Amino acid sequence: MKEDLSLEYLLAIQEYGNISHAANALFVSQPYLSTYIKNLESKLGVELLNRQVTPLVLTYAGELYISYMQEIHEMHEVMMRDIEALNELKKGRVVLGINPILASHMLYDFLPEFMDKYPGIEIQLEEGTANEMEALTLQNKIDICISMLPIKNTGLVYEKLYEENIYLVIPKGHIFYEENNKEIKHIPFPPSKLNHQKFILLKPGLGLRRLTDNIFDHYAISPTITLETNNIENAFRLANKGIGMTIIPECIITRDQLKIESNLYTLGNPVYKNSVVISYKKDVVLSTAASAFLKFAKKRYLQF
């Protein structure tokens, strides 16, 4: 009899308080689940479920069984990590969460090198918004997440990889556009004047959008949002065509070498930065492969 299944089955019954509902959630039949638990009880010589009450609850023996099985499961996880370490990282897997902006502008900086160094470690990419990646990390579905500050969830810890400037993009023809200004400089007027101006913004939940919203809140700016997009390059190109202003990270300029037709200004005192961090769940023991990835990424960016 598989103890890992017995733990999963009992936890499901504890959650749903009903064998039929638990069976549906587990994708097994009700008779199978009922027989499984009765066989387990027969083997142990105790009743694990109190069937005299509705909803069903665990007996003291059931609670004790779950407690011990969870400890066994945790010890098994530790054992597997130790075996993985003894195997000198010849095998392993890292589930890496990252938002699309960072995926397109930083992964090629170090991921190929990491994969060359550890060819036996499988990298599984999960791309999505910052909110989605944080939720998956907290659910233990992602090992490591590369994202941008701010991170407000106290269930996560992070370490900084690097930071870069962010720029306000003011398109040609805008009331605040300076025809003779071809250099990047600090904003020459109070940012509060941007109130009710047209903006192209990233969609809510993306890391840069959270930072942008913080800036707007700080200066009491209520933007008129003309367009929301998942693609920061789209936002920049559309801003250059006069659709509205936007805010972009420095990497869009330095790495893509896009043609600049707008004024670019830094904001804030001190200047606002886009801080890129590597985060993971608080108090979790990272796998050997995930720890190797964390150390490699931090070392790689210390070289820049």
Stockholm file with secondary structure:
# STOCKHOLM 1.0

chainA/1-304         MKEDLSLEYLLAIQEYGNISHAANALFVSQPYLSTYIKNLESKLGVELLNRQVTPLVLTYAGELYISYMQEIHEMHEVMMRDIEALNELKKGRVVLGINPILASHMLYDFLPEFMDKYPGIEIQLEEGTANEMEALTLQNKIDICISMLPIKNTGLVYEKLYEENIYLVIPKGHIFYEENNKEIKHIPFPPSKLNHQKFILLKPGLGLRRLTDNIFDHYAISPTITLETNNIENAFRLANKGIGMTIIPECIITRDQLKIESNLYTLGNPVYKNSVVISYKKDVVLSTAASAFLKFAKKRYLQF
#=GR chainA/1-304 SS CCHHHHHHHHHHHHHHSSHHHHHHHHTSCHHHHHHHHHHHHHHHTSCCEETTSSSCEECHHHHHHHHHHHHHHHHHHHHHHHHHHHTTTSSEEEEEEECHHHHHHHHHHHHHHHHHHCTTEEEEEEECCHHHHHHHHHTTSCSEEEEESCCCCTTEEEEEEEEEEEEEEECTTSTTCCTTCCSCEECSSCGGGGTTCEEEEECTTSHHHHHHHHHHHHTTCCCEEEEEESCHHHHHHHHHTTSCBEEEETHHHHTTCCCCCSEEEECTTTTCEEEEEEEEETTCCCCHHHHHHHHHHHHHHHTC
#=GC SS_cons         CCHHHHHHHHHHHHHHSSHHHHHHHHTSCHHHHHHHHHHHHHHHTSCCEETTSSSCEECHHHHHHHHHHHHHHHHHHHHHHHHHHHTTTSSEEEEEEECHHHHHHHHHHHHHHHHHHCTTEEEEEEECCHHHHHHHHHTTSCSEEEEESCCCCTTEEEEEEEEEEEEEEECTTSTTCCTTCCSCEECSSCGGGGTTCEEEEECTTSHHHHHHHHHHHHTTCCCEEEEEESCHHHHHHHHHTTSCBEEEETHHHHTTCCCCCSEEEECTTTTCEEEEEEEEETTCCCCHHHHHHHHHHHHHHHTC
//
